[in-house]
Amino acid sequence: VQLVESGGGLVQAGSSLRLSCAASAFTFSITPMGWYRQAPGKQRELVAAISTGGSSTDYADSVKGRFTISRDNAKNTMYLQMNSPKPEDTAVYYCNARFRPGNWGQGTQVTVSS
């Protein structure tokens, strides 16, 4: 399975940003997925997760109400809409399976300036 994250960049606090995750595997549509992030000096953490059909989502308390996860199974693509980002959201963002993550992609850097 190849996962390619994109959409990161340098943004100001309070703005918005949308990340994308393109998956190569035909099993994407039957795999619960998640967005993870890793800030410098910190462990990788799960920030948002979505069920196979997209009807159920879950968020870390730190992003709840600001981030929205979604997926388009017809396009094998998942998204993370980041609204009102904060400097503490600065990290490399990755996508992977929610349970038993496989090989990691390169991620996409998100830097939020104050």
N, C-alpha and C positions, 0 to 999 in steps of 0.2 A: 504494500500500500504506500502510495506516495501522497504526501500532504504538502501543499504549497500555500503558505500564508502571504497575504499582501494587504496593502492599504495603510500601513503605518506611516509615521512621519512626525514632524515637529508641529505641535498645535498649542494654542493658548488655552489656559484654564477657562472653562465655561463655554468653549466652542463645541464642535462635534466632529466625529470621525467614524468611518465605517470600515471594519476589517473584513476580509474575505478569506475563505479557506476552500481551496479546490482539492478534491480527493479523487484519486485515480481508480479506487477499488469499486467493483460492482456491488460490494457488500455495504456501501455507504448507507443506503436507504434502510438497512436493517440494523444499523449500529447506533446506539445512543452516543452522542458526541459531546465534546466539551471544549471550551476555551480555557487555556491555562496562561499564566504569566510568571515571569521570573525577573525580579528586580535585582540589581547588583547586590551581592552579598547575602541574598535571601534564597530560600528554597522555592522551587516551582510550586505554584498553587493553582487550584481549580477556581475559576471565578464565575463561570456560567456553564450550564449543561442543558441539553435538550433531548427529548425522547425521539424515537425513530420517526414518528410522524409529525413531530413538532408541536403537538398539543400540550405537552408538559415541559415546563422549564424550571430551572432552579438557579439561584444566584447566591454568591457570597454576600454577607452582610455589607461588606465594604463597597459593593457596586450596585446593590439592590436599589431600584428606582431610577438609576442613571443609565445602566447598560441594558440592552435588549439582544438576546440571542435568537436567531432564526435559521431556517434551512430551506433549501430548494432541492428536493431529492431528484427531480428531473434533470437538474444541472450538476448533481453531485457537489453542491456548494453549500457552505455554511457561512453565516455572517455574525458579526458582533457590532451593533450600533452603540457607539460610545457618546453619550450626551453629557454635557457638563463635566468633562474630565478634570481631574485634579492633579497637581504635581505628584502626589503619591501613587497615581496610576502609571507613572513612568516605569516601563519594563519592556522586555521582549515578550511578545504574545505568540502563543502556539495553539494549534488545534490538534486534537487527538480523540481517540475513543474515550468515553467517560470511564468505562471500566476496562481494566487491562490495557492501558495505552501501549501502542506499538512503537515503531521507530518514530523518532521526532524529526520534524522538518527543521528548516533553518529559522523559522519564526520571523516576525516582523517587529521592528523596533518602534515603540511609541514613546515619545518624549513630550511631556506636558510642561509648559513654562508658566510661571506665575505672573 
